[in-house]
């Protein structure tokens, strides 16, 4: 009898730590990495540029820019891809430009991105992006040659800083100030003209998380 009692006590003692080591299994949605999409629009201001291919100077106006992104969450933030579109007012001078030239041109940007983590409530946002910008699809008073109509590509570095605020468990609103630097082709540039061009955007938007947790 004492032997059976001792065995029972030992089994009970072993069972307690074993029970304590049982891991809590998270809900299927919480176990996944967060996947989110964001849409924003903003006020774009861009510096002018000298276009070596047409020997004209481009005076670029202000425009609305629309941006969409898809993001995959990591412990340190989120990586993703973003694309943006804008129609920018354009006045060309010099070269083949006509007197009183006026029109607009499309600006497309495609970037690989990184964003700092989203936390509950109010939080800061830092975004970095690297990719390509393209000027194309001119429409206006000037009659362009085939070479002048060709798209102009530029290597692009993007830095954004702003704030977000969560709405419930899945959505958040964002307000971000972007500074984007473009490096275009140096072909045909006269001495003293720079390949570099700066753009500034203030945008607001909405981010929605489809799966995973913050």
Z-matrix of the N, CA and C atoms (Angstrom, degrees):
N
C 1 1.465
C 2 1.523 1 111.65
N 3 1.328 2 118.83 1 -48.72
C 4 1.461 3 119.35 2 176.76
C 5 1.526 4 111.85 3 -59.00
N 6 1.359 5 116.91 4 -33.60
C 7 1.467 6 120.45 5 179.75
C 8 1.526 7 110.69 6 -64.49
N 9 1.355 8 116.60 7 -43.52
C 10 1.464 9 120.21 8 179.51
C 11 1.526 10 111.12 9 -65.69
N 12 1.298 11 116.53 10 -37.80
C 13 1.471 12 120.24 11 178.95
C 14 1.523 13 110.84 12 -64.27
N 15 1.336 14 116.56 13 -40.99
C 16 1.465 15 121.02 14 179.70
C 17 1.528 16 111.13 15 -63.92
N 18 1.339 17 116.88 16 -40.94
C 19 1.475 18 121.12 17 178.58
C 20 1.525 19 110.70 18 -62.81
N 21 1.358 20 115.96 19 -42.79
C 22 1.466 21 120.37 20 179.91
C 23 1.524 22 111.38 21 -62.87
N 24 1.339 23 115.92 22 -41.04
C 25 1.473 24 119.66 23 179.34
C 26 1.529 25 110.98 24 -64.48
N 27 1.344 26 116.91 25 -41.38
C 28 1.463 27 120.62 26 179.13
C 29 1.523 28 111.81 27 -64.04
N 30 1.351 29 117.06 28 -42.29
C 31 1.467 30 120.93 29 178.73
C 32 1.524 31 111.39 30 -62.61
N 33 1.331 32 116.20 31 -40.68
C 34 1.462 33 120.96 32 179.23
C 35 1.528 34 111.06 33 -65.28
N 36 1.333 35 116.32 34 -39.93
C 37 1.466 36 120.60 35 -179.90
C 38 1.527 37 111.72 36 -66.30
N 39 1.343 38 116.32 37 -36.87
C 40 1.460 39 120.40 38 178.85
C 41 1.520 40 112.00 39 -73.45
N 42 1.327 41 116.57 40 -31.87
C 43 1.467 42 121.25 41 -176.79
C 44 1.514 43 111.66 42 -68.60
N 45 1.347 44 117.22 43 -35.02
C 46 1.471 45 120.09 44 -176.24
C 47 1.533 46 112.92 45 -63.65
N 48 1.358 47 119.74 46 -51.23
C 49 1.470 48 117.86 47 177.34
C 50 1.512 49 113.30 48 -65.14
N 51 1.357 50 116.68 49 -31.85
C 52 1.462 51 119.40 50 178.37
C 53 1.512 52 110.45 51 -63.93
N 54 1.349 53 116.34 52 -41.10
C 55 1.464 54 120.04 53 179.08
C 56 1.516 55 110.77 54 -65.89
N 57 1.339 56 115.91 55 -35.12
C 58 1.466 57 119.63 56 -178.69
C 59 1.519 58 111.74 57 -69.17
N 60 1.349 59 117.37 58 -22.88
C 61 1.453 60 121.23 59 -177.82
C 62 1.519 61 113.22 60 -87.93
N 63 1.322 62 117.49 61 -4.85
C 64 1.463 63 120.02 62 179.62
C 65 1.522 64 108.94 63 -66.77
N 66 1.330 65 117.43 64 125.02
C 67 1.454 66 121.90 65 -177.68
C 68 1.515 67 110.55 66 -81.99
N 69 1.316 68 114.38 67 142.13
C 70 1.453 69 119.97 68 174.96
C 71 1.524 70 108.72 69 -77.69
N 72 1.316 71 117.30 70 122.55
C 73 1.458 72 122.02 71 -178.69
C 74 1.519 73 109.03 72 -83.18
N 75 1.351 74 118.37 73 122.34
C 76 1.459 75 119.73 74 -179.03
C 77 1.520 76 111.52 75 -70.64
N 78 1.314 77 115.18 76 160.31
C 79 1.460 78 120.39 77 175.58
C 80 1.519 79 109.08 78 -62.54
N 81 1.357 80 117.90 79 148.98
C 82 1.467 81 120.38 80 -176.52
C 83 1.519 82 113.45 81 -52.88
N 84 1.338 83 118.78 82 -40.76
C 85 1.461 84 121.48 83 -179.32
C 86 1.506 85 112.77 84 -66.64
N 87 1.353 86 118.09 85 -34.53
C 88 1.457 87 121.81 86 -178.69
C 89 1.523 88 112.31 87 -76.49
N 90 1.358 89 117.46 88 -23.14
C 91 1.456 90 121.10 89 -177.14
C 92 1.525 91 111.94 90 -75.45
N 93 1.325 92 118.56 91 -18.97
C 94 1.454 93 121.67 92 -178.21
C 95 1.524 94 111.33 93 -83.06
N 96 1.334 95 115.15 94 153.90
C 97 1.456 96 120.14 95 170.47
C 98 1.528 97 108.42 96 -66.61
N 99 1.346 98 117.95 97 142.80
C 100 1.458 99 118.83 98 -179.73
C 101 1.529 100 112.18 99 -67.42
N 102 1.323 101 115.43 100 135.50
C 103 1.462 102 123.15 101 173.81
C 104 1.519 103 107.21 102 -120.75
N 105 1.336 104 116.58 103 126.25
C 106 1.462 105 120.48 104 -174.50
C 107 1.519 106 110.41 105 -136.68
N 108 1.328 107 115.30 106 156.26
C 109 1.461 108 122.66 107 172.73
C 110 1.521 109 108.08 108 -124.54
N 111 1.318 110 116.31 109 148.76
C 112 1.466 111 120.74 110 -179.93
C 113 1.520 112 109.26 111 -136.09
N 114 1.326 113 115.14 112 144.94
C 115 1.466 114 121.50 113 174.07
C 116 1.517 115 107.98 114 -131.96
N 117 1.330 116 116.51 115 135.22
C 118 1.464 117 120.35 116 179.07
C 119 1.522 118 109.61 117 -147.07
N 120 1.313 119 115.45 118 160.71
C 121 1.462 120 120.88 119 172.84
C 122 1.517 121 107.82 120 -140.16
N 123 1.342 122 115.60 121 152.35
C 124 1.453 123 117.80 122 -175.11
C 125 1.512 124 113.20 123 -157.64
N 126 1.310 125 114.40 124 177.01
C 127 1.459 126 124.86 125 -177.85
C 128 1.518 127 108.18 126 -96.16
N 129 1.337 128 116.93 127 114.77
C 130 1.465 129 123.35 128 -174.88
C 131 1.526 130 110.67 129 -101.10
N 132 1.324 131 115.64 130 129.39
C 133 1.464 132 122.86 131 171.09
C 134 1.522 133 107.56 132 -121.15
N 135 1.324 134 116.78 133 129.97
C 136 1.456 135 119.71 134 -175.82
C 137 1.522 136 111.02 135 -133.52
N 138 1.309 137 116.54 136 141.82
C 139 1.457 138 121.34 137 176.16
C 140 1.523 139 110.23 138 -69.64
N 141 1.323 140 115.54 139 156.05
C 142 1.450 141 119.95 140 173.59
C 143 1.524 142 110.93 141 -72.08
N 144 1.320 143 115.97 142 170.13
C 145 1.461 144 120.75 143 179.73
C 146 1.525 145 109.95 144 -147.41
N 147 1.318 146 115.64 145 150.13
C 148 1.461 147 120.63 146 173.26
C 149 1.517 148 107.65 147 -91.62
N 150 1.331 149 116.11 148 126.17
C 151 1.457 150 121.48 149 -178.59
C 152 1.523 151 109.18 150 -97.64
N 153 1.329 152 115.87 151 104.75
C 154 1.452 153 120.30 152 -176.82
C 155 1.511 154 113.55 153 -65.81
N 156 1.332 155 118.12 154 -30.10
C 157 1.460 156 121.34 155 -177.20
C 158 1.526 157 112.01 156 -65.61
N 159 1.342 158 117.81 157 -31.18
C 160 1.469 159 121.47 158 -178.59
C 161 1.522 160 112.91 159 -114.54
N 162 1.339 161 117.12 160 -1.09
C 163 1.473 162 122.65 161 -177.16
C 164 1.525 163 111.43 162 54.92
N 165 1.319 164 116.30 163 41.44
C 166 1.463 165 121.93 164 177.85
C 167 1.524 166 109.64 165 -126.34
N 168 1.329 167 114.74 166 154.49
C 169 1.459 168 119.60 167 174.57
C 170 1.517 169 108.33 168 -99.63
N 171 1.341 170 116.44 169 133.57
C 172 1.461 171 122.08 170 -179.63
C 173 1.527 172 109.42 171 -101.45
N 174 1.323 173 116.11 172 113.44
C 175 1.466 174 120.92 173 170.73
C 176 1.517 175 107.24 174 -92.94
N 177 1.306 176 116.71 175 114.36
C 178 1.466 177 122.38 176 -171.91
C 179 1.523 178 110.19 177 -106.43
N 180 1.337 179 116.05 178 134.64
C 181 1.453 180 121.13 179 -177.54
C 182 1.519 181 113.14 180 -93.77
N 183 1.318 182 115.40 181 -168.36
C 184 1.464 183 122.74 182 -179.25
C 185 1.526 184 109.78 183 -90.43
N 186 1.332 185 116.03 184 150.32
C 187 1.461 186 119.80 185 -175.07
C 188 1.523 187 110.75 186 -153.94
N 189 1.329 188 115.35 187 164.94
C 190 1.461 189 121.78 188 169.70
C 191 1.525 190 108.75 189 -86.73
N 192 1.314 191 116.09 190 136.03
C 193 1.458 192 121.52 191 178.02
C 194 1.526 193 108.90 192 -120.04
N 195 1.334 194 115.85 193 133.73
C 196 1.464 195 122.23 194 -179.93
C 197 1.525 196 108.68 195 -111.33
N 198 1.329 197 115.47 196 135.59
C 199 1.467 198 119.92 197 -174.43
C 200 1.526 199 110.18 198 -136.05
N 201 1.337 200 116.10 199 138.80
C 202 1.464 201 122.37 200 174.79
C 203 1.523 202 108.39 201 -131.47
N 204 1.337 203 116.77 202 146.89
C 205 1.464 204 120.25 203 -179.41
C 206 1.522 205 110.44 204 -145.63
N 207 1.330 206 114.61 205 155.13
C 208 1.461 207 123.06 206 174.61
C 209 1.516 208 106.92 207 -125.15
N 210 1.357 209 117.27 208 131.48
C 211 1.465 210 121.42 209 -170.77
C 212 1.529 211 111.51 210 -130.24
N 213 1.327 212 115.01 211 144.88
C 214 1.467 213 122.63 212 177.24
C 215 1.523 214 107.85 213 -120.43
N 216 1.328 215 116.96 214 121.61
C 217 1.454 216 121.27 215 -172.06
C 218 1.516 217 114.34 216 -77.33
N 219 1.331 218 115.61 217 143.12
C 220 1.456 219 124.79 218 172.21
C 221 1.524 220 108.22 219 -125.68
N 222 1.336 221 117.66 220 174.30
C 223 1.465 222 119.79 221 178.57
C 224 1.525 223 111.62 222 -63.34
N 225 1.326 224 116.36 223 -34.60
C 226 1.466 225 120.42 224 -176.08
C 227 1.522 226 113.62 225 -92.66
N 228 1.331 227 118.33 226 1.48
C 229 1.458 228 121.10 227 -178.42
C 230 1.514 229 110.99 228 151.16
N 231 1.326 230 117.05 229 -135.23
C 232 1.461 231 120.97 230 -179.93
C 233 1.522 232 109.47 231 -150.71
N 234 1.333 233 115.84 232 141.11
C 235 1.457 234 121.44 233 172.87
C 236 1.518 235 108.00 234 -108.25
N 237 1.326 236 116.44 235 156.96
C 238 1.451 237 117.62 236 -178.57
C 239 1.510 238 112.36 237 -174.89
N 240 1.318 239 114.18 238 -163.96
C 241 1.454 240 122.38 239 177.88
C 242 1.522 241 107.81 240 -137.25
N 243 1.322 242 116.45 241 141.01
C 244 1.464 243 120.77 242 179.44
C 245 1.521 244 109.86 243 -132.78
N 246 1.329 245 114.95 244 150.81
C 247 1.458 246 121.56 245 175.35
C 248 1.513 247 109.57 246 -134.78
N 249 1.325 248 117.14 247 144.83
C 250 1.465 249 120.62 248 -179.95
C 251 1.524 250 110.40 249 -138.44
N 252 1.346 251 114.80 250 154.69
C 253 1.462 252 122.39 251 -179.21
C 254 1.519 253 109.61 252 -136.06
N 255 1.336 254 116.28 253 145.26
C 256 1.465 255 121.68 254 174.28
C 257 1.526 256 108.29 255 -156.26
N 258 1.342 257 115.83 256 150.93
C 259 1.462 258 122.27 257 169.06
C 260 1.522 259 106.73 258 -110.69
N 261 1.333 260 116.32 259 113.94
C 262 1.462 261 121.81 260 -169.89
C 263 1.532 262 109.90 261 -107.34
N 264 1.343 263 118.25 262 126.95
C 265 1.469 264 120.35 263 175.28
C 266 1.532 265 110.87 264 -58.12
N 267 1.343 266 115.96 265 138.42
C 268 1.463 267 121.00 266 -175.38
C 269 1.531 268 110.55 267 -136.40
N 270 1.322 269 115.66 268 130.39
C 271 1.466 270 122.17 269 171.71
C 272 1.521 271 107.52 270 -122.26
N 273 1.345 272 116.24 271 120.52
C 274 1.462 273 122.23 272 -178.28
C 275 1.524 274 109.83 273 -98.43
N 276 1.335 275 116.19 274 139.67
C 277 1.464 276 121.10 275 175.84
C 278 1.521 277 109.21 276 -133.25
N 279 1.355 278 115.20 277 148.04
C 280 1.457 279 120.38 278 -179.06
C 281 1.518 280 111.04 279 82.74
N 282 1.329 281 116.61 280 176.43
C 283 1.451 282 121.26 281 176.94
C 284 1.517 283 112.68 282 56.10
N 285 1.332 284 115.95 283 -129.27
C 286 1.466 285 122.21 284 -178.00
C 287 1.519 286 113.09 285 -89.86
N 288 1.333 287 118.63 286 4.88
C 289 1.466 288 121.23 287 -177.09
C 290 1.526 289 110.35 288 -66.85
N 291 1.333 290 115.88 289 141.01
C 292 1.463 291 120.97 290 177.97
C 293 1.520 292 109.54 291 -83.53
N 294 1.334 293 116.21 292 160.65
C 295 1.462 294 120.38 293 176.30
C 296 1.526 295 109.06 294 -64.52
N 297 1.322 296 116.54 295 135.37
C 298 1.463 297 120.00 296 -178.33
C 299 1.517 298 113.08 297 71.06
N 300 1.318 299 117.11 298 27.44
C 301 1.465 300 122.10 299 -179.63
C 302 1.529 301 111.40 300 -54.06
N 303 1.326 302 115.58 301 135.74
C 304 1.470 303 120.56 302 175.86
C 305 1.521 304 109.17 303 -153.59
N 306 1.317 305 115.65 304 147.45
C 307 1.456 306 120.87 305 179.28
C 308 1.510 307 110.23 306 175.27
N 309 1.319 308 116.03 307 -161.41
C 310 1.462 309 120.65 308 174.63
C 311 1.515 310 108.86 309 -149.41
N 312 1.317 311 115.36 310 162.61
C 313 1.456 312 121.31 311 -176.97
C 314 1.522 313 109.13 312 -141.36
N 315 1.326 314 116.18 313 148.43
C 316 1.458 315 121.01 314 -179.94
C 317 1.523 316 111.62 315 -82.31
N 318 1.322 317 115.43 316 140.40
C 319 1.468 318 122.37 317 173.70
C 320 1.520 319 107.99 318 -120.28
N 321 1.338 320 115.71 319 119.96
C 322 1.466 321 121.38 320 177.40
C 323 1.519 322 108.63 321 -118.57
N 324 1.332 323 115.55 322 140.62
C 325 1.460 324 120.42 323 178.26
C 326 1.523 325 109.81 324 -135.72
N 327 1.324 326 115.93 325 136.37
C 328 1.462 327 122.65 326 176.52
C 329 1.523 328 107.49 327 -129.82
N 330 1.355 329 116.42 328 121.81
C 331 1.461 330 121.25 329 -172.41
C 332 1.521 331 111.77 330 -132.05
N 333 1.331 332 116.41 331 143.11
C 334 1.464 333 122.17 332 162.92
C 335 1.524 334 106.50 333 -85.78
N 336 1.338 335 117.61 334 134.27
C 337 1.464 336 120.22 335 -169.03
C 338 1.528 337 112.77 336 -127.42
N 339 1.333 338 114.25 337 158.22
C 340 1.466 339 123.24 338 169.22
C 341 1.515 340 107.59 339 -134.43
N 342 1.335 341 115.95 340 138.22
C 343 1.466 342 121.59 341 179.64
C 344 1.518 343 109.51 342 -132.94
N 345 1.342 344 116.62 343 143.04
C 346 1.464 345 121.49 344 176.74
C 347 1.528 346 110.22 345 -68.40
N 348 1.353 347 118.52 346 161.84
C 349 1.468 348 121.21 347 -173.54
C 350 1.531 349 113.02 348 -62.39
N 351 1.316 350 114.45 349 148.14
C 352 1.467 351 121.98 350 173.01
C 353 1.523 352 108.26 351 -93.20
N 354 1.335 353 117.06 352 127.76
C 355 1.460 354 121.60 353 179.79
C 356 1.521 355 110.25 354 -117.65
N 357 1.315 356 115.88 355 165.39
C 358 1.464 357 121.67 356 -177.52
C 359 1.529 358 110.81 357 -63.52
N 360 1.337 359 116.05 358 138.51
C 361 1.460 360 120.95 359 178.40
C 362 1.519 361 111.88 360 79.14
N 363 1.334 362 116.68 361 -148.17
C 364 1.466 363 121.57 362 179.63
C 365 1.528 364 109.93 363 -75.76
N 366 1.322 365 117.04 364 138.52
C 367 1.461 366 120.86 365 -179.04
C 368 1.530 367 109.97 366 -153.15
N 369 1.333 368 115.41 367 156.69
C 370 1.459 369 121.58 368 176.95
C 371 1.530 370 109.90 369 -85.92
N 372 1.325 371 115.04 370 153.58
C 373 1.460 372 121.24 371 179.89
C 374 1.527 373 108.93 372 -127.20
N 375 1.326 374 116.43 373 129.59
C 376 1.462 375 122.38 374 170.43
C 377 1.520 376 107.48 375 -125.11
N 378 1.319 377 116.72 376 125.65
C 379 1.456 378 121.78 377 -179.06
C 380 1.527 379 110.18 378 -123.18
N 381 1.332 380 115.89 379 141.75
C 382 1.458 381 122.94 380 174.56
C 383 1.518 382 108.19 381 -128.14
N 384 1.316 383 116.70 382 142.38
C 385 1.451 384 120.19 383 179.79
C 386 1.520 385 111.63 384 -145.40
N 387 1.325 386 115.52 385 150.41
C 388 1.456 387 122.21 386 -179.00
C 389 1.520 388 107.42 387 -142.40
N 390 1.343 389 117.02 388 131.02
C 391 1.449 390 117.48 389 -179.20
C 392 1.514 391 113.43 390 176.67
N 393 1.336 392 115.46 391 -137.40
C 394 1.457 393 122.30 392 -170.60
C 395 1.520 394 110.33 393 -134.49
N 396 1.335 395 115.73 394 139.16
C 397 1.466 396 122.48 395 170.41
C 398 1.522 397 108.42 396 -114.59
N 399 1.334 398 115.51 397 151.85
C 400 1.462 399 119.66 398 -179.92
C 401 1.523 400 110.30 399 -142.20
N 402 1.339 401 115.07 400 127.63
C 403 1.459 402 122.22 401 171.14
C 404 1.526 403 107.66 402 -96.45
N 405 1.339 404 117.60 403 127.71
C 406 1.466 405 120.08 404 -177.42
C 407 1.526 406 109.87 405 -163.03
N 408 1.345 407 114.99 406 168.55
C 409 1.474 408 123.21 407 173.41
C 410 1.528 409 112.01 408 64.45
N 411 1.343 410 115.68 409 56.47
C 412 1.465 411 120.10 410 176.08
C 413 1.523 412 110.18 411 -67.26
N 414 1.319 413 115.45 412 141.75
C 415 1.460 414 122.54 413 174.22
C 416 1.520 415 108.09 414 -139.41
N 417 1.359 416 117.05 415 125.00
C 418 1.459 417 118.05 416 -179.42
C 419 1.507 418 112.79 417 168.65
N 420 1.324 419 115.54 418 -157.21
C 421 1.463 420 122.18 419 -171.98
C 422 1.524 421 113.34 420 -77.34
N 423 1.318 422 118.26 421 -23.75
C 424 1.463 423 121.21 422 -175.41
C 425 1.529 424 110.93 423 -81.87
N 426 1.328 425 115.54 424 141.00
C 427 1.461 426 121.44 425 173.29
C 428 1.526 427 106.82 426 -96.60
N 429 1.328 428 116.45 427 113.80
C 430 1.464 429 121.21 428 -172.80
C 431 1.516 430 111.26 429 -96.49
N 432 1.326 431 115.42 430 146.85
C 433 1.455 432 120.57 431 171.39
C 434 1.533 433 109.07 432 -74.84
N 435 1.312 434 115.80 433 172.35
C 436 1.469 435 119.86 434 179.76
C 437 1.524 436 111.17 435 -61.49
N 438 1.338 437 116.71 436 -40.16
C 439 1.466 438 120.13 437 178.57
C 440 1.523 439 111.13 438 -66.14
N 441 1.329 440 117.06 439 -38.48
C 442 1.458 441 120.53 440 -179.43
C 443 1.526 442 111.95 441 -70.52
N 444 1.339 443 116.61 442 -26.36
C 445 1.463 444 120.90 443 178.95
C 446 1.524 445 112.71 444 -78.99
N 447 1.323 446 117.85 445 -15.10
C 448 1.469 447 120.86 446 -177.05
C 449 1.527 448 110.78 447 -62.87
N 450 1.335 449 115.60 448 147.33
C 451 1.469 450 121.02 449 179.99
C 452 1.522 451 110.42 450 -65.45
N 453 1.334 452 116.01 451 146.39
C 454 1.462 453 122.98 452 175.87
C 455 1.527 454 108.10 453 -109.71
N 456 1.320 455 116.66 454 120.40
C 457 1.467 456 121.45 455 -177.60
C 458 1.524 457 110.71 456 -103.38
N 459 1.325 458 115.80 457 151.39
C 460 1.463 459 120.57 458 -179.47
C 461 1.523 460 109.98 459 -147.29
N 462 1.325 461 116.19 460 133.91
C 463 1.466 462 122.09 461 171.76
C 464 1.528 463 108.11 462 -65.04
N 465 1.339 464 117.10 463 139.15
C 466 1.467 465 120.20 464 -168.77
C 467 1.522 466 112.11 465 -132.70
N 468 1.342 467 115.69 466 133.71
C 469 1.462 468 123.59 467 173.52
C 470 1.525 469 108.25 468 -120.63
N 471 1.325 470 115.40 469 128.71
C 472 1.467 471 120.92 470 -175.00
C 473 1.529 472 109.89 471 -122.34
N 474 1.340 473 116.85 472 135.08
C 475 1.461 474 123.02 473 173.46
C 476 1.526 475 107.61 474 -131.59
N 477 1.331 476 116.71 475 128.92
C 478 1.459 477 121.19 476 179.38
C 479 1.520 478 111.28 477 -130.47
N 480 1.334 479 115.96 478 143.55
C 481 1.462 480 120.84 479 177.38
C 482 1.519 481 108.49 480 -139.88
N 483 1.336 482 115.61 481 137.67
C 484 1.456 483 118.83 482 179.19
C 485 1.513 484 111.78 483 -174.59
N 486 1.325 485 114.62 484 -153.26
C 487 1.457 486 121.55 485 -174.91
C 488 1.526 487 110.04 486 -137.44
N 489 1.326 488 114.26 487 152.57
C 490 1.453 489 120.78 488 175.26
C 491 1.517 490 110.24 489 -134.10
N 492 1.335 491 115.24 490 161.75
C 493 1.464 492 120.69 491 176.86
C 494 1.521 493 107.91 492 -144.23
N 495 1.333 494 115.72 493 125.64
C 496 1.458 495 119.99 494 -176.13
C 497 1.524 496 111.42 495 -73.99
N 498 1.338 497 114.35 496 145.72
C 499 1.460 498 122.82 497 175.63
C 500 1.522 499 107.35 498 -121.06
N 501 1.326 500 117.54 499 100.02
C 502 1.455 501 120.11 500 -176.32
C 503 1.517 502 111.10 501 72.41
N 504 1.334 503 116.13 502 -153.84
C 505 1.463 504 120.66 503 -173.63
C 506 1.524 505 113.66 504 -92.23
N 507 1.339 506 119.00 505 -10.23
C 508 1.460 507 119.91 506 -172.95
C 509 1.529 508 115.26 507 -125.43
N 510 1.313 509 118.90 508 -29.45
C 511 1.464 510 121.29 509 -172.35
C 512 1.520 511 111.82 510 -107.94
N 513 1.326 512 115.51 511 160.04
C 514 1.466 513 121.44 512 173.02
C 515 1.521 514 108.83 513 -152.69
N 516 1.328 515 115.93 514 148.92
C 517 1.465 516 121.35 515 173.47
C 518 1.522 517 107.99 516 -98.48
N 519 1.343 518 116.54 517 148.80
C 520 1.460 519 120.80 518 -176.06
C 521 1.527 520 110.35 519 -132.76
N 522 1.320 521 115.33 520 148.57
C 523 1.463 522 123.82 521 172.49
C 524 1.524 523 106.65 522 -134.93
N 525 1.335 524 116.89 523 116.80
C 526 1.468 525 121.20 524 -171.35
C 527 1.528 526 110.16 525 -133.87
N 528 1.326 527 115.33 526 139.18
C 529 1.470 528 122.88 527 171.98
C 530 1.526 529 107.85 528 -105.62
N 531 1.337 530 116.91 529 120.85
C 532 1.462 531 122.28 530 -177.42
C 533 1.523 532 111.31 531 -106.12
N 534 1.326 533 115.29 532 143.60
C 535 1.465 534 121.85 533 165.96
C 536 1.522 535 107.01 534 -124.15
N 537 1.327 536 116.03 535 121.74
C 538 1.454 537 121.58 536 -176.20
C 539 1.520 538 109.07 537 -121.66
N 540 1.325 539 116.27 538 133.84
C 541 1.462 540 121.83 539 179.63
C 542 1.520 541 109.08 540 -115.62
N 543 1.339 542 116.11 541 129.24
C 544 1.453 543 123.01 542 179.80
C 545 1.524 544 109.48 543 -113.21
N 546 1.334 545 116.66 544 138.83
C 547 1.459 546 122.65 545 173.03
C 548 1.520 547 107.82 546 -119.86
N 549 1.333 548 116.37 547 106.13
C 550 1.452 549 121.26 548 -179.11
C 551 1.523 550 112.04 549 -90.08
N 552 1.321 551 114.95 550 -171.52
C 553 1.460 552 120.99 551 -179.88
C 554 1.527 553 110.56 552 -70.44
N 555 1.322 554 115.94 553 143.57
C 556 1.458 555 121.14 554 176.50
C 557 1.516 556 112.92 555 -91.33
N 558 1.336 557 117.61 556 -0.31
C 559 1.464 558 121.51 557 -177.32
C 560 1.531 559 110.83 558 -64.81
N 561 1.319 560 116.04 559 127.68
C 562 1.458 561 121.30 560 176.06
C 563 1.515 562 115.35 561 80.04
N 564 1.334 563 118.35 562 2.39
C 565 1.464 564 120.17 563 -178.94
C 566 1.528 565 110.38 564 -75.88
N 567 1.333 566 117.97 565 130.77
C 568 1.461 567 119.66 566 175.31
C 569 1.523 568 110.74 567 -72.93
N 570 1.310 569 116.07 568 164.40
C 571 1.462 570 121.02 569 179.55
C 572 1.526 571 110.39 570 -59.47
N 573 1.327 572 115.72 571 134.20
C 574 1.460 573 121.14 572 178.64
C 575 1.510 574 114.42 573 95.59
N 576 1.339 575 118.34 574 -16.09
C 577 1.464 576 121.02 575 177.30
C 578 1.530 577 109.98 576 -86.90
N 579 1.320 578 116.52 577 140.48
C 580 1.466 579 121.60 578 -175.55
C 581 1.523 580 111.48 579 -99.84
N 582 1.323 581 115.27 580 146.94
C 583 1.466 582 120.88 581 172.52
C 584 1.519 583 111.61 582 -75.97
N 585 1.339 584 116.50 583 -18.12
C 586 1.467 585 121.01 584 -172.50
C 587 1.526 586 111.42 585 -85.08
N 588 1.316 587 115.57 586 143.35
C 589 1.463 588 122.60 587 179.61
C 590 1.523 589 108.49 588 -141.64
N 591 1.332 590 117.03 589 135.47
C 592 1.466 591 121.05 590 -178.59
C 593 1.528 592 110.71 591 -107.57
N 594 1.337 593 114.28 592 145.73
C 595 1.465 594 121.60 593 175.83
C 596 1.521 595 108.87 594 -132.81
N 597 1.332 596 115.93 595 146.94
C 598 1.462 597 121.91 596 179.64
C 599 1.527 598 108.43 597 -131.41
N 600 1.323 599 115.64 598 132.58
C 601 1.463 600 120.61 599 -179.36
C 602 1.521 601 109.70 600 -135.27
N 603 1.320 602 116.27 601 134.96
C 604 1.464 603 122.36 602 169.18
C 605 1.517 604 106.81 603 -112.10
N 606 1.336 605 116.89 604 120.09
C 607 1.464 606 119.69 605 -173.17
C 608 1.525 607 111.98 606 -133.85
N 609 1.315 608 114.66 607 154.54
C 610 1.463 609 122.83 608 174.56
C 611 1.522 610 107.68 609 -124.34
N 612 1.334 611 116.33 610 153.03
C 613 1.449 612 117.82 611 -178.48
C 614 1.514 613 112.89 612 -170.49
N 615 1.322 614 113.58 613 -171.67
C 616 1.465 615 122.65 614 -177.38
C 617 1.518 616 108.84 615 -132.96
N 618 1.342 617 116.46 616 133.40
C 619 1.461 618 122.29 617 174.23
C 620 1.526 619 108.32 618 -113.65
N 621 1.349 620 116.86 619 135.06
C 622 1.470 621 120.99 620 -179.52
C 623 1.521 622 109.17 621 -128.28
N 624 1.323 623 116.03 622 129.54
C 625 1.468 624 122.67 623 -179.39
C 626 1.522 625 109.17 624 -96.37
N 627 1.338 626 116.10 625 121.73
C 628 1.460 627 121.54 626 -177.91
C 629 1.525 628 112.48 627 -84.33
N 630 1.326 629 117.55 628 -33.88
C 631 1.466 630 120.47 629 -177.17
C 632 1.519 631 109.58 630 -150.61
N 633 1.347 632 115.65 631 167.21
C 634 1.452 633 121.37 632 179.86
C 635 1.519 634 111.97 633 76.66
N 636 1.327 635 115.41 634 -178.22
C 637 1.461 636 121.42 635 -179.02
C 638 1.516 637 109.98 636 -122.39
N 639 1.325 638 116.13 637 162.19
C 640 1.463 639 120.85 638 -179.70
C 641 1.527 640 110.71 639 -67.38
